[in-house]
Amino acid sequence: MRVLILGGAGFIGINFLKTIIKDKKYKILNIDKLSYASNKKEIKKLSIYKNYTFKKIDISNYLKINNVIHTFKPNKIINFAAETHVDNSIKSSLEFIKSNYLGTYNLLLSAQNFYNKLSNLNKKKFIFFQISTDEVYGSLKKNDKKFSEEHQINPRSPYSATKAGSDHLVKSWFHTYNLPVFVSHCSNNFGPFQHKEKLIPKTIECCILKKTIPIYGKGKQIREWIYVQDHVDAILHILKFGKIGQSYNIGSGFEIENINLVKQICRIYNELSKSSFNTVKLIKYVQDRPGHDFRYALSSKKIKNLKWKNKYNFDISLTRTIIWYMNNFKK
């Protein structure tokens, strides 16, 4: 199976690669522009695998992307590539439009041109898989029902708007051009190799350095969290059992307020580090983010009907994640 991975140097992408790369049935080409948030050293380590190749390419470059797809001839295209940090999208939305929206358009256009030339047998093997986010659905109130795949799309930040737009493009290519696609929307991920600008690794770093831990508003925002390996397993499950043209929510069912999550990280860190300093004292409330969504929560009934369920306990996985960052921390 020939798998083209876009954005494999990012957090979820690198965990996906590390899961499939030891299986010799996969021949893998990883494309990434290697931005500030990329795991550059980890990508270099993967070069020892004979079934793996890396190319540094920005998906906003249509000519290069088109050439790669037609040369590599993938059976599966999985698009992890995206600018993801909401704060950055507020400051500089153009980069998100280029990467998340126009980049996905380039991939679809190239994939369609390639797909049209395939034999009927190879067309049956082909999939374009768009990895998206729960943030495209917008914000829930505390007692609202969880987002289902049929929920109205209502993005509230430049980041989520560009992801929603790219998802719409992917689905339109299925309906208009018959390109075989999947779209997945996952809840907040955590685990190893996540960039330190994100909440969990940022909190761990602040604990290590004894720096202020900033909390937007009162920290009452609620998020559903899933361990990254559960997300990886769900993607592989959809590839095997999913119905072409469908969207699938991927969630754990575990929700927690941001402030309670941060306090839990501090408590676990205190126990692991055996320090007399209480890192909870580092918490500082700061002005809230503009348009900050209150709650994300997904109904995962549809993917569970495919016989998938998450396996990783939140508390155990969080402790494992904190230990990983403590062992791999670099100033």
N, C-alpha and C positions, 0 to 999 in steps of 0.2 A: 504494500500500500504506500503510495507516494503522497506525503502530507506536506503542504505548504503552510507554515506558521508565520503570521504577521504579528510583530510585537512580542516575540519570544524572549526578549531580554527584560521585559517588564515583570512585575510581581507575579501575576497569575500565569503569564506565559512561561516563565522560567520553571515554575512548579509543574506545569503541564509537560514541558519538555523533559524534565527529570523523571517524570512518571513513565513516559512512553519510550524514551531513547534506548533503554536496555532491551527492548523487544525488537528483535531483528526483522520482524515482518514489516516494520516501518522504515521507509527511506524518507528522511526529513530534510527540508530546506527551511531555514529560519531567516526571515527578513526583519531587520530592525534598523531604525535610524540612529540608535544609541544616544538618546537624549540624556539629560542630567539625572533622570530617574531610573536609568537602565542598570542592570546588573552586569557590568562589562567584564569583570573578573570571572564570574560564573560562566558566562558565555564562552570565554576562552578555554575554560576547563573541559567543556563539552567537545572540543575539537579532537579528543582521543577516540571518539566513537566513529567508526567507519561508515555508519549509515546516516551521518549527520553532516550538513554543510551550512555555513553562515555567510550571508551577504549583507553589507551595510547599505541599505537603500531606504529612502523616505517614500512612503506610499503616496505622497502628494506628487511624485514624479511619475507621470503616466507612462512615458516611453520605457523607462526602466522596469516598471512593474509589468507592463504588457510583455516585454521581452522575457522576463523571468518566468512568467506563467506559461508562455508558449514553449520555452526551452525545457523547463522542469517537467511539464505535463502532469500536474497533480491530480490525484483522485479526490482529495479533500483539501479545501482551503479553509483555514480557521483564523478569523481575524480578531486578535487580542489588541491590535495596535490602536492606541487612543491616548490623547491628553486627558488626564482624569482629575486633577486637583481643582476643586471648586473655587478656592481662593484665587488661583492663577487665572481661571476663566473669567473671573470678575475684573481682574486687572488687565488681562490681555486676551480678549475673546477671539481675535483673528487667528491665533495659532490653533485654537480648538476647531474653528471652522475649516481651516486648511487640512488638518490631520483627521479629525473625526468625520467630517461630512464629505469634503472633496476627496479625501483619501479613500473613503469607502466607495465613493462613486467611481474612482479610477479602478479599484479592485473589481467592482461589478462589471464595468465595461469590458475590462480585459478578460475576466472570467467568462462572460457571455460570448465573446468572440472565440475563445478557446473551446467552450462547450459546444457551440454550433458545429464545430468541425469533427467532433468525436463520433465514433461509431455508436450504434444504439446500445451495444453491450457496455461500452465505457461510460455512456451517459447515465446508465443505471447505477454506476459506482460513484458518480460525482456528487459532491455536496459543497455548498458554500455556507459556512457557519459563522454567524455574526454574534460575538460575545458582547452583551450589553449590560445594563444596570437597572436596579429597581428605581433609581431616581427619575427615570423618564415618566413615571406615573404621577409624580408630584408629591404632595404632602397629605398625611392622614391626621385626623384628630385622635385623641387618646382612645376613644371607644369605637372608632370606625372599623368596619370590616376590612380585612386584609385585601391588598390588591390581588385581583385575579388577572389572567391573561386578557380578559375581555374588558378590563377597566379602561376608562378614558385616559389617553395620554395627556399629561399636563405638566410638562417640564417647567422649572422655576429658576433655573440658573443657565448661563451660557453653556456650561458643560453638559448638563442634562438635555438641553435643547439640541445641541449638536449630536448627541447620542440618539435622541428620539428621531431626529431627522434622518440619520443614517439607517436606523431600523426601518423607517418607512421606505427608504430607497430599496433596501434589501427585499422587503415584502412586495414592493411594486415590481421588482425584477422577476419574482416568482409568478405573480399574476399576469404580467404583461408579456414576459419573454420565456416563461416556463423554466427559469433557472431553478434547480433544486436547492432549497435553502432551509436552514434552521436559524432561529433567533432565540437566545436565552437571556433572561433578566435575573441577575443574582443579587442577593442581599449583600451587606457589607462583609468583605473578606478580611481575614487576618491570618498571620502565619509568617514563616521565614521569608526573607528577601523583599519585604515591603519597604518602600522608601520612607525615610524618617519624617517626611512632611505629614504623613497620615497619623491619625489620632493615637493608635496603640503604640507604634514604634516611637512616636514623638514623646509620649508620656514616659516610656521606658528610658529613652535617652535623657530626659529631664531628671528622672530619678537617679540615673548613674552620675550625671554631672552636677546634681544638686541645683538645678536651674528651675526657674518659675515654670509651672505647668499651666498654660493659659486655657481657660474654659469659657467658651462663648456664652454670653448671657448668664443664666443660672444653671446651665448644664442639664436642663430638663428634657432636652431633645431625646427621642427614643429611636434606637436603631436595632435592627435584627442582624445578628452576627453569625457567620458561618466560617468554619475552618477551611482554609484554601484547598486542602486535599479533598474535602467533600465536594467542592466545586469542580475540581478536576475530574473526579469520579463521575459526577453528574454529566459533564460534557461527553465523556466517553460512553456513558449509558445512552444519551440522546443520539449520538452517532450510530449506535447499534440498534436502538429500538424506537427512535422518534419517527413521527409521521412528517413527510416532506411538506414544507410550506408552513409549518406550525411554529408558534412561540411557546417557550416553556419557562416558567418561574422556578428558580432554585433558591430555596431557603431552608433554614434550620428550625424555625419556630421559636428561637430564643431571642427575646427582646430585653433591652436594658437601657436605662437612662445613661447619657454620657457621663454625668457626674458620678454615678454609682460604678460605672465601668472604670473610670480613672481611679477612684478610691480603692477598688478591688486590685487594680494593677499595683498601686502603691503598697497595699498590705502584703501582696505576694512578694513584691520586690524586697520589702523590709525583712520578710522571713528568709528569703533566699540569700540576701546579702549579709544577714546577721549584723546589720548596722544598728547602732543605738539611735541614729537619726530617723525621725518619723517623716517620710517623704510626703505624707498627706499635707504637711505644712507648706509644701511648695505650690499648692493649688491657688490660683488667682483668677478671679472672675474678670473677664474683659468684655468690651463692647461686642454685641452680637453681630454675626455676619449678615449682610443685607440679603433679604429673601430666604433666610435660613429655614429649611423644611423642618417641621416638628417631628414627624414620625414616618418611618418606612417599615412596612411589614408585608410579607408576601404569602399568598396562598399557594402552596406547592402541591395541591391535590392532583393537578394534571400530570406532573412528572412522577408522582407516587403511584398513579395508575399504570405507569410503565414499569412498576416494581422497583423503583429506586427509593432509597431513604438515606438520610445522612447518618454517619456512623460515629462521628467524633464528638465527645462530650466537651461542652464549652469550657468548664473550669479546668479540666485536665489539659486541654489544648492551649488555653491561655497561659497556664504555667509553663508548658513546653515552649511556647513562643517567647515568653519573657527570658527563660533560660538561654534560648538560642541567641537573642539579642545581647544578653550579657556576655555570652561567650564570643560573640562576633563583633562587639562594639569597637569602633574606631573613631577617634576624634576627627 
